[in-house]
Amino acid sequence: KFHYPGSETLVLKGVSLDIKRGHHVAIVGENGAGKTTLVKLLTGLYQPTGGEILVDGRNLSEVDTADWHQQLAVLSQNFICYNFATADENVWYGDVSRQLDQERLAAALKQAEADDFVKKLPKGGDSYVDKWMTDDTDDKGVDLSGGQWQRLALARNFSRNAPIVILDEPTSSVDAAAEARIFRHLFKQKAKTIIAISHHLSTMKKADVIYF
């Protein structure tokens, strides 16, 4: 269970999940049901006020947070838009411990259905994605739509190539057809553990387990 500091109102109560390695898990529910809070607990950003979270039988509170985060690729509803950077850099920031690898970057963009619009930018992936930014030739950047920003954020998530992928409403601004393709490709990755939160049950139906 969990309640926020200064409040005794339980946001989560009686939640019990068993997520196995390589499973694709969908979590659906109404607004305010505590789905995002659950993500913050699973990532170790919050500690439960009752009960425990176990990773391979070990309490998550005993696991080094940095080590745990290296295993995760997380995309929250309120993702970061790096307005000062190029499209390619927005993807690379998913894991700056590695050099910017064009093959890895291209694969992430394609998986996120972002490759097509990035190719059409004035300088492709080298284009700044904010109209207030200029490069050495004084070429101005380009503003992106909400859906395009979300696809870049998805690509950043995929570029980490982490074994555990956690997605919280990752395609809320993406059209239905693209959303279906993204999840169809995502759920083909049997080696990854995927936890996806969505209001769209039709998108989640290919998951191994659905928690409501």
C-alpha positions as CSV (number, residue, x, y, z in Angstrom):
1,K,0.0,0.0,0.0
2,F,1.0,3.6,-0.4
3,H,0.0,7.1,0.8
4,Y,1.7,10.4,0.2
5,P,3.5,12.2,3.0
6,G,1.1,14.4,5.0
7,S,-1.9,12.4,3.9
8,E,-3.4,9.2,5.3
9,T,-5.5,8.6,2.2
10,L,-4.3,5.4,0.6
11,V,-3.5,5.8,-3.1
12,L,-2.8,2.1,-3.5
13,K,-4.2,-0.7,-1.3
14,G,-4.0,-4.4,-1.6
15,V,-2.1,-4.4,-4.8
16,S,-0.3,-7.7,-5.5
17,L,1.5,-8.3,-8.8
18,D,3.9,-11.1,-9.9
19,I,5.8,-9.9,-13.0
20,K,8.0,-12.6,-14.5
21,R,11.1,-11.9,-16.6
22,G,10.1,-11.6,-20.3
23,H,6.5,-11.1,-19.5
24,H,4.5,-8.3,-21.2
25,V,2.2,-6.8,-18.7
26,A,-0.6,-4.2,-19.3
27,I,-2.0,-2.1,-16.6
28,V,-5.3,-0.4,-17.3
29,G,-7.7,1.6,-15.2
30,E,-9.5,4.9,-14.6
31,N,-7.8,8.2,-14.0
32,G,-6.7,8.5,-10.4
33,A,-6.6,4.8,-9.9
34,G,-2.9,5.0,-8.9
35,K,-1.3,3.6,-12.1
36,T,1.4,6.3,-12.3
37,T,2.1,6.0,-8.5
38,L,2.6,2.3,-9.1
39,V,5.3,3.1,-11.7
40,K,7.1,5.4,-9.3
41,L,7.1,2.6,-6.7
42,L,8.4,0.0,-9.2
43,T,11.2,2.4,-10.3
44,G,12.2,3.0,-6.7
45,L,11.4,6.7,-6.7
46,Y,8.9,6.1,-3.9
47,Q,9.0,3.5,-1.1
48,P,5.8,1.7,-0.2
49,T,4.2,2.7,3.2
50,G,3.1,-0.9,3.6
51,G,4.2,-4.2,2.1
52,E,7.3,-4.6,-0.1
53,I,8.5,-4.7,-3.6
54,L,10.8,-7.7,-4.4
55,V,13.2,-8.1,-7.2
56,D,14.4,-11.7,-7.5
57,G,13.3,-12.1,-3.9
58,R,15.3,-9.1,-2.7
59,N,13.6,-6.0,-1.3
60,L,13.9,-3.2,-3.8
61,S,14.8,-0.8,-0.9
62,E,18.1,-2.8,-0.5
63,V,19.1,-2.5,-4.2
64,D,21.3,0.4,-5.2
65,T,19.0,2.9,-7.0
66,A,21.6,3.7,-9.8
67,D,22.1,0.0,-10.5
68,W,18.4,-0.6,-10.7
69,H,17.8,2.3,-13.0
70,Q,20.4,0.9,-15.4
71,Q,18.0,-2.0,-15.9
72,L,15.1,0.2,-16.8
73,A,13.9,2.2,-19.7
74,V,11.0,4.4,-18.4
75,L,8.8,6.8,-20.3
76,S,6.3,8.7,-18.2
77,Q,3.4,10.9,-19.2
78,N,5.4,14.0,-18.4
79,F,8.4,13.2,-20.5
80,I,11.2,15.7,-21.1
81,C,11.5,17.7,-24.4
82,Y,15.1,18.7,-24.9
83,N,14.3,22.0,-26.8
84,F,18.0,23.0,-27.0
85,A,19.0,19.8,-28.8
86,T,18.7,18.2,-32.2
87,A,16.3,15.4,-33.0
88,D,19.1,12.9,-33.0
89,E,20.4,14.2,-29.7
90,N,16.9,13.9,-28.1
91,V,17.1,10.2,-28.8
92,W,20.8,9.8,-27.8
93,Y,20.1,11.3,-24.4
94,G,18.4,8.0,-23.5
95,D,21.9,6.6,-22.8
96,V,24.8,9.1,-23.0
97,S,27.2,6.5,-21.6
98,R,27.4,5.3,-25.2
99,Q,28.6,7.2,-28.2
100,L,25.9,8.3,-30.6
101,D,25.5,5.3,-32.8
102,Q,23.7,5.9,-36.1
103,E,22.5,2.3,-36.5
104,R,21.2,2.1,-33.0
105,L,19.5,5.5,-33.4
106,A,17.9,4.6,-36.7
107,A,16.5,1.4,-35.2
108,A,15.0,3.3,-32.2
109,L,13.5,6.0,-34.5
110,K,11.9,3.3,-36.7
111,Q,10.5,1.4,-33.7
112,A,8.9,4.6,-32.4
113,E,7.4,5.4,-35.8
114,A,9.5,8.6,-35.7
115,D,11.9,7.9,-38.6
116,D,9.6,9.3,-41.3
117,F,9.1,12.7,-39.8
118,V,12.7,13.1,-38.7
119,K,13.9,12.4,-42.3
120,K,11.6,15.2,-43.5
121,L,13.1,17.8,-41.2
122,P,15.3,20.4,-43.0
123,K,18.5,18.8,-41.8
124,G,17.1,15.4,-40.9
125,G,18.2,14.3,-37.5
126,D,20.7,17.2,-37.2
127,S,17.8,19.6,-37.1
128,Y,17.0,21.5,-34.0
129,V,13.5,20.8,-32.7
130,D,12.6,24.3,-31.4
131,K,12.1,27.3,-33.7
132,W,14.1,29.5,-31.3
133,M,17.3,27.4,-31.8
134,T,19.7,28.2,-34.6
135,D,22.8,26.4,-35.9
136,D,26.1,27.8,-37.2
137,T,24.5,28.7,-40.5
138,D,21.7,30.6,-38.7
139,D,19.1,28.1,-39.9
140,K,16.3,28.0,-37.4
141,G,14.9,25.0,-35.7
142,V,11.5,23.5,-36.4
143,D,8.6,23.2,-33.9
144,L,7.3,19.7,-33.4
145,S,3.7,18.6,-32.7
146,G,2.8,16.8,-29.5
147,G,2.7,13.5,-31.2
148,Q,6.1,14.0,-32.8
149,W,7.6,14.9,-29.4
150,Q,6.1,11.8,-28.0
151,R,7.6,9.6,-30.7
152,L,11.0,11.1,-30.1
153,A,10.6,10.4,-26.4
154,L,9.6,6.8,-27.3
155,A,12.7,6.5,-29.5
156,R,14.8,7.8,-26.6
157,N,13.3,5.0,-24.4
158,F,13.9,2.3,-27.0
159,S,17.5,3.4,-27.6
160,R,18.5,2.5,-24.0
161,N,17.9,-1.2,-25.0
162,A,17.2,-1.9,-21.3
163,P,15.9,-5.4,-20.3
164,I,12.8,-3.8,-18.5
165,V,10.7,-1.3,-20.4
166,I,8.1,0.7,-18.4
167,L,5.7,2.9,-20.4
168,D,3.1,5.2,-18.8
169,E,0.6,6.3,-21.4
170,P,3.3,6.4,-24.1
171,T,1.2,7.0,-27.1
172,S,-1.6,9.4,-25.9
173,S,-0.7,11.9,-28.6
174,V,0.0,9.3,-31.4
175,D,-2.7,8.3,-33.9
176,A,-4.4,5.0,-33.4
177,A,-2.8,3.2,-36.4
178,A,0.8,4.2,-35.4
179,E,0.0,3.3,-31.8
180,A,-1.1,-0.2,-32.9
181,R,2.1,-0.7,-35.0
182,I,4.4,0.5,-32.1
183,F,2.9,-1.9,-29.6
184,R,2.8,-4.8,-32.1
185,H,6.5,-4.4,-32.7
186,L,7.2,-3.9,-29.0
187,F,5.3,-7.0,-27.9
188,K,7.3,-9.1,-30.4
189,Q,10.4,-8.5,-28.2
190,K,10.1,-11.7,-26.1
191,A,13.4,-11.1,-24.3
192,K,12.2,-7.8,-22.7
193,T,10.0,-7.4,-19.7
194,I,7.4,-4.8,-20.6
195,I,5.1,-3.0,-18.3
196,A,2.7,-0.7,-20.2
197,I,0.0,1.5,-18.7
198,S,-2.8,2.7,-21.0
199,H,-6.5,3.5,-21.2
200,H,-6.6,1.8,-24.6
201,L,-7.6,-1.8,-23.9
202,S,-7.6,-2.6,-27.6
203,T,-3.9,-1.7,-27.8
204,M,-3.0,-3.8,-24.7
205,K,-4.9,-7.0,-25.7
206,K,-1.7,-8.6,-27.0
207,A,0.0,-8.5,-23.6
208,D,0.6,-11.7,-21.7
209,V,-1.2,-10.4,-18.6
210,I,-3.7,-7.5,-18.2
211,Y,-4.2,-6.0,-14.7
212,F,-7.2,-3.7,-14.2
